[in-house]
Amino acid sequence: MLKNCKLAFTAGAVFLCLGIVAGSCLNEAVAGAEKSGVEESARDKVKAIYPEFMDIVNAGADEVKMTAFAEKNMDTAAISKRFCGANNDKLIKTIIKFLIWRLKTEAIQSVKDYSLDNNMQAISRGKMVEVKCKLNKKASDPVNMTVSFSKDGSELGKIREIKVLEIPLIEGAKTPMKKYFEANGIKIDAIKNPDERAEKCCLALDDFIKGHKKG
């Protein structure tokens, strides 16, 4: 009888272990499928928005087109929070002005008429998906472009960053901000109020854009 109990206990333990392993494998499979799905969605999104983005570059960064592109395709709330800690409409409008300036620079204008290579690598990183791309033009070297999207589980969000030629188009706004803060004795990290912080960021970018006007 004792022997039978031991056998029953062993069988139960084995069954339990098998259930745990099977459940773990199933969870991993589901997570893998979700990851694959959101990465595929990110690649498809880049393909869809690339013509619109290049139309803006080719047009010399038209303000109306850039604003419409940002409102439709960019995670403006996440971008604003990255700079001031909260969603601030005035800051977003100023960052869009900086984007327009950035797209008019010689470096970005040099990628006019480049085509998007279909071979893209998408990588999930926490709450973001990063898509690494190549831009091609006949008789020219390929150009790197990276597009980062927000994501929530298997749901793809909007754009948080675009890098062209390794130049971060949005995060790059922090460089002129930092110089302005240092020149004017502003301790930005000591400012906790998001609206006040956003105001200082806007002043910094407006000052930079005025001093670096392009056609």
N, C-alpha and C positions, 0 to 999 in steps of 0.2 A: 504493500500500500504506500509505504514511504517512497519507494522507487517510482511509483506511478505519479506521486505528487511532484517529485523532482522533475520528472519528464514533462509534466503539465506546466510547471513553473518555467522550465527552460524553453518550451515551445512558445509560451506566452511572451517571454522576454524577447525571443527571436522575432516573433510577430510584431511586437511593439517597436523594436529596432528597425525592422523593415518598413514599418509605417512611417517612422520618423525620417528615414532616408528617402523614402518615396515622396513624402511631403516636401522635404528639402529640395529634392531634384525638381519637383513640380514648381515650387516657388522660384527656383533659379531659372527654369525654362520660361516662366511667365515674365520674370524680370528681364531676361534676355530678349524675349519677343518685344516687350515694351521699349527696351533700349534700341533695338533694331528698327522698330517702327518710327520712333521719334527722330532717329538719325536719318532715316530715309525721307521723312517729312522735311527735315532741315535741308537736305540736298535738293529736294524738289522745290522748296521755297527759294533757294538761291537761284536756281534755274529760272524761276518765274519772275523774280524781281530784278535780275541782272540787266535785261534790256532797258527797263525803266531807269535804273541807276545810271547806266551808261548814256542814256539819252540826256540826263542832267549834266553829266560830265562833258559830253559833246557840245551841249548848248552853252557851255561856259558857266555852269552852276546858276541857272535861272532861279530866282527867289520863289516864284510861285510854284514851280515844279518841285523844288527842294522841300518847301513847306508841306506840300501835299504828300510827298513821298514819306517824310518824317511822321506826319500824323497817321498815315495808313500803315506803315511798315515798322516803325520803331517803338520800342518799349520805353516811352517817354517818362513814365512814372519811375521805372527802375533807374534810368539814366539820371533823372533829377535827384533821386535819393542818394546816388553815388557821389554827387557833388555837395549837396546841402543837407541831406538827411530826411528830406520830405519832397512831396510832389509840388513843384512850383512852376506855374505856367510862364511867368516872366523869364525864369531861368532857362526853360526849354526854348523859348523864342530866341533868346540870346545865343544859346548853344547852336541853334539852327543857323543863325547869322554867322557863327564861327565856322560851321560846316560849309556854308556857301563860300566863305573866304578860302577855306582849306581846299575845296574842289577846284578853285581857280588857280591854285599854285602850279608852278611849272612841273613839279614832280607828278602830281595827279593828272594834269592835262596831258602828260606824256603817254598815258595809257588809252588815249582816244582810239577808237576803232579796233581795240583788242577784243577777241572772242573768248568766251568762257569754255574751258576744257570740260568735257563731261565726266572726266575721271576726278572725282572729289572724295576727300576723306572726311567723314564726320565722327567726332569724338564727344561723348557725353562726359561732362565734368560737373558733378553736383547738380545745381539747378540751372545749368547752362549746356548748350550744345554748340560746339565749335566746328565749323566747316572750312577745311583748308582747300583752296582752289588754285588753279593755274590759269592765267590769262595769256592768250597766244595771239601773235601777229606775224604774218609772213615776213621772213628775213630778219626777225627780231628775236631777242632772247625772251623766254617766258617770264611772266611777272607773277609774283605771289599775291594772293588775296585771301583774307580770312574773314569770315562772317560769323559772329557769335549771337546766338538766340537765347532768350529765356526759355525755361521749360518747367513744367509742373507734372512730374510723373511721366505719363506717356503723351501729355499734351504739349505741343510746341507753341511757344510764345512768339514775341516779336524780337526784332533786332536790338541788341544791346551795344554792339560794337562792329565796326568795319575797319579792317586794316588793308591798305593797299601799299605795296612796296615796303611792307613792314611799318608803315606810318599809321598809328591809331587815329582815326578821324575824329573820334569823340573824346577818348581819354587824353588825347593830345592837347585838349583845351586846358588841362591842368598846368602845363608848362608856362604859358603866359600869365596864368592866374598867380602861380607861385612867385614869378618875377615881380608882378605888380604888388603883391602882398608884402614882399620883402622891401621893395622900394618905398612903400608907403607906411611901413611899420605896423602892418595889420597882422595880428596873431589869429589867423583864421581858425586854428584848432581850439582856441579859447572861446570862440563864439558858439554857443549852444543853441541859440534860437535859429531854427531853419530859415525863417523869412529874412532875418538879418544876414545870415550866412549867404543866402541866395543873392541878396542885394549886393554884397561885396563881390561875389563871383561875376555878377552882371557888369558891375563897374569895371572890373579887371578886363573882361572880354571886350567890352565896348571901347575901352581905352586902347587895347591892342589892335582891334580892327581899324579904328580911326587912324592909327599910326602905321598901318600896313595895308592901305587901300589898294585894291586891284581893279582893273577895268571891268 
